[in-house]
Amino acid sequence: MGARSRCKLCQRQIDRAGHQVRCECGWVMDERCDENHHSWCPKHGDDRWVGAVEL
């Protein structure tokens, strides 16, 4: 069984490593949340201050 983690955005439990995406900023997310993350990623998003607050 793969590692279990929770999506940083929706808090959904991710059971299989194949369904998680790790951004270069270190966040682990559900593959469906990855697209929503880009605009406020703490490393490269246009609204990165939001991501910095969430860390």
N, C-alpha and C positions, 0 to 999 in steps of 0.2 A: 504494500500500500504506500502511496506517495505521502509526502509531508502535508500536514493540514495547516492551513493558515486562514486568516480572515482578510477580506478585501478592505483596504484602507478607506475606500470611498463608501461602499454600501454595507460593509460589515458582514456580508454573506460569507459563510464558511466555504472555503475552496478545498475540496477533498483530493483532487488529483493535480499533480504538478503541471500536467498538460493544459489545464484550464486556468492557469495563473500567468500573469504577465508581470515581469519585474522591470520597472522603469529605471533609467540610468540614475535617477535620484534616490533609488532604493525602495520605493514604495512597491508593495506586492498588491496586485489588483486582480479582480475577476476579468477575464478577457473582454467582457462586455463593457466594463467601466474604463478600460484603457483609453478609448477615444475621448471620453469626457474629461479625463485627467490632464490632457496636454495643454489646455489653455491656462491652467493654474498650477502646473508643475513647478516646484520650488527651484528647479535648476534652469528651465528654459521657457516657461510659460509667460504669456503676455501679462497675466494677472498673478504672477508668482507669489505675491504677498499673501494671497489666500492660502496657498499650499504651505507657506512657511508658518503660518498661524496654526495650521492643522497638524504639523509635525509634533 
